[in-house]
Amino acid sequence: MLFGEKTATEKRAEFRKTLASGKLMQFPGAHAPLVALLIQEKGFDGVYISGAALSADLGLPDIGLTTLSEVVNRGRQIVRVTDLPSMIDIDTGFGEVMNAARTIQEIEEAGIAGCHIEDQLNPKRCGHLDNKIIVSRDEMVQKIRAAADAKRDPNFLLMARTDAKASEGMEAAIDRAKAYVDAGADAIFPEAMNSGADFERFRKEFDVPLLANLTEFGKTPLLTTTQLEDLGYNMVIYPVTTMRLAMAAVEEGLDTLKQAGTQANSVGKMMTRQRLYDVIQYEDYNQFDKNLYNFKL
């Protein structure tokens, strides 16, 4: 009830095993534990904790304003409710080399299965916006090495994200990603690919797991799972999909309430009380309480 049944160690080991199988794993974004419960119920492979979604949920733009403690605490809240592996966005590592090492240990302690760290200069920008500034390759390699050394569970997945394609070109992005793998990255996240051909080009250069980011309204086409499987990708994230769906519904409902003076016409679009109780396992908690209340020696 309060927590998932699997330990963090078990989730990480299963995550690594599935990645090694070559199967494409789908990770929808969850900005709240309630969303993670639905992701698990619907049969997805994992939960993605997006920096952009977390920032938006706090009413902030995705420019590196969130703190390590905010991200770790939200991550812990989300992963505790699910038996699925989780990947979290740690932006640029919340500081320099030593900060990146501490970040890894904090999120590993929180029970998260893996993370990705990016090579942008802080303050960063959303990966699908223009005019991103990239740190030097050597500086990012140092962060990756420190992060890799900080891991305590060998199955914790350290993924390096490169935003270099937009500013330095595809060959430079590939060169950087290879250096990141040599420095200790377990997987690579090539950000803001413009086509299936871009994804294919990256795949030809690497034998480590690769992640595709299919965020809406960005630079990347919304490829199907079949297309991504054919391209040989191991993971796909949908970072802000659930939040965008939810916020569109909230906005529509608020407009209706304001204009009509009642929410009556929106009730048919709402998750029912019973459905919500089912998702959060309300009856299990109720039964637990009854069993204790009625307990006799």
N, C-alpha and C positions, 0 to 999 in steps of 0.2 A: 504493500500500500504506500507507505511513506517514501520508500525507495524502490528502485528496480531490484530484481532478484540477482542479477549478475554483478560481480565485483568489477572494478575498473580493470584489474589485471585480466580477467576473463574476456571482457569486451575488447581490450586491445589485442589479445591473442587471436580472437576470432576475426577481428578486423584485418589483421595481417594475413591470416590464412585465406580470407576471401580475396584480398588484393592479389595475393600470389596465384590465385586460381585463374586470373584473367577476366573474371566477370566484371561487367560494368556495374558499379554501385551508385545508386541514386540517393543524394543527400539534400532533401528540401530544407530550407531555412526555418529555424524556430527562434523567434525573439522572446518567447515565454514558455514556461514548462507546459502549459495547457496545449500549446501547439505541438510540442514534442510528443505528448501523449497521443495526439491524433496521427502524427507521422508514423509512430510505431503501430498503432491500430490498423492503419491503411496498408501496412506491409512493405514499407520502404526499408532501405538497407542501412540508413544512418541519419543522423541529425547534424545539420550545419548551423553554426552560431556565427552569424554575420556581423562584422564590425559596422557596416553601413546600417543594418537593421537595428542593432543595439543603439547606435547613435541617434537614429531617427526616433526610436522609442523614447529616448531621453529629450527629444525636441532639439537635437543638435545636428549640424551637417557632418558628413563623413570626412573630416579633415584632421583627424588625430586628436580630438578634444577629450575623448574618454580616457579614463585612467586605468592602470593595471588592476586596482582593487575593484573598480566597477565591472570590468570585463570578467575577472575571475569569479566574482560573486554571482553575476548573472549566469556564467557558464556552469557553476556548481549547482545553481537552482535548476537549470534545465536538465543537466545530465543525471541528476539523482532520480528522476522519475521514469527513466527509460532504460531498457536493456540493450538498446542500440548503441553502436559506437558513435562518437561525436567528434567533429572537427571544428576548431574555433579559429577565428581570425584575430591575430595579435598585431595587426598593422606592421609597424616597423620595429616592434619589440619593446616599446615603451622606454626608449633611451638608447644608450650606447652599448658597447659589448657586454659589460658586466650586467647592465639592466636586462639585456636579452637573455642572459643565462638565468637570472633570477626569475624572469617571466616563465621560462620553460618549467622550472621547478614548482612554481606556484600553480600553474595550470595542470601539471601532472598530478600534484597533490590533490587538486580539486576533482580528480576522477575523469578528466577528459582524455580521449583516445589519441588525439593528435592536433596539430596546429599548422598554420602557415604564416611565415614571416616574409615581408616584401622588401624590395630594394629601392623604395622611394626615399627621398629626403623628407624628414618631418619639419613642418606640417605637410602631411600628405594630401593627395586628392583621390577622389573616387577613380578606380582603375579604368573607367570608360569615359573619363573626361580628358580634354586636351591639356597641353602645357604641364605635364608631370615632370618633375625633376628627379633624376636618379642619382643615388650615391655612387661612389667609385666601386669598381668590382672588388678591389682589395678590401675596402671597408666592409662590404657585405660578406665577403668570405670570412673575415674575422668574426662577424656576428654568427654566421652559420657554425663555425668551429666552436665558438663558446657555447652556443645552444646545444650542439651535439654532445659536447662534453658534460653539459649539465643534466642530461637525461639520466634517470635512474632505472626506469623500466625500458629494456631494449626494444620492446614492442611499441613504445610510444612513437608515433609517426611524426617526424620533423619534415615538413614540406617547405620548400623555398618557392616563393612567388617572384617572378620577374616581370616588371612593367616596362622593360627596356625596348620592346618592339616599337612602341609609339614614338620614342625619341631617338633611338639609336639604330633601329632597323632589325629585321629578323635575324641576320647572321650574328649580330652583337648579342641579341637576346639568347640565342642558342649557345654562344660562347660563354656567356655569363652563367647560364643554367648548368653547363658542364662543370664549370668551376665550383658551383654551389654543391653539386653532387660529390665532387672530389673533396670538398670541405666537410662533408658529413650529412648533407641533406638526403633523406630517404626517398623523396618524391619531388616532382616539379609541377608548378602551377604557372603555365604561360598565360599571362593576362592580356585581355583585349585582342584576341585573335579575330581577324576580319572575315575568314572564310574556312570552309572545310579543308581547302588546300593548305592553309596555315597550320591547322591542327595536324594534318598529315605530315607536313614538313618537320614539325617538332617530333612527332612519333618516330620518324626514321632515324633520329639522332640519339635516342635514349632507350635504355632497357629497364629503367626504373618506372614506377607508377606515375601516370600523368593525370592531371585533373583538368576538366573543362568547366568553365564558368558560364552558365547560360542565364545571365541576368537580363531582364526585360529592358527595352528602351536603350540598349547599349550598342556597342560596335560589333558584337558577335551575333551571327545568325542563330536562331533558336532551333538547333539541330535536334533530331529525334534520337531516342536511345539506340535505335537500330543503326543510324548513321554513325553515332559515336562508337558503338561496338565494332562496326566495320573499320573505323579509323584506329582501333586498338586502344581506346582510352579506358582507364580503370575507374575513374570517379567523375561524377557530374554533380555540381551544386546548383541550386536554384535559390540564391541568397535572400532575396526580398519578396519572392513570389507570394508567400502566405501573408506577409504584412500588407502588401499591395492589395490583395484580395480583401483582406479584412478592413482596411482603411477605406476602400471604395464603398463597401457595404455600410460602414459606420457613417460616412459622409452622406450617402443617400438617405439613410435612416434619420439623421439629424435634420436634413432638409425637409423631409416629410413631416417630422415632428414640429418643426418651426412653422411650416406653412399650414398644416392641418390642425395644429393645436392638440394632436393626439397621436400616439404611436400605433393605433388600432390597425391601420392599413399596412403596417410593416411587420406585424406579428407573424404572418405566414412565411416571412423570409428569415426568421430568427431560429437559432438553435433552441429547441424546446428545453424546458426545465429538466424533463426526464432524460433527454439526450445528454445534456451537460452532466447530470448526475452519473450517467453511465460512463462517460469519458473519465471523470475524476474518481470513479469507483466509490461513490457515496455509500452504497449499501454495504460494501465491505467494511468501511469504517463504522457504520452503524451496528453491524453484526459484532464487530470486535468489541465495541462499547457494551453491547448487551451481554456478551459472554463474560466480561469482567464484572459488570454490575450484578449479574446473577450467580457469580462464582461463590461456592461454599466449600469449606473444608469437610 
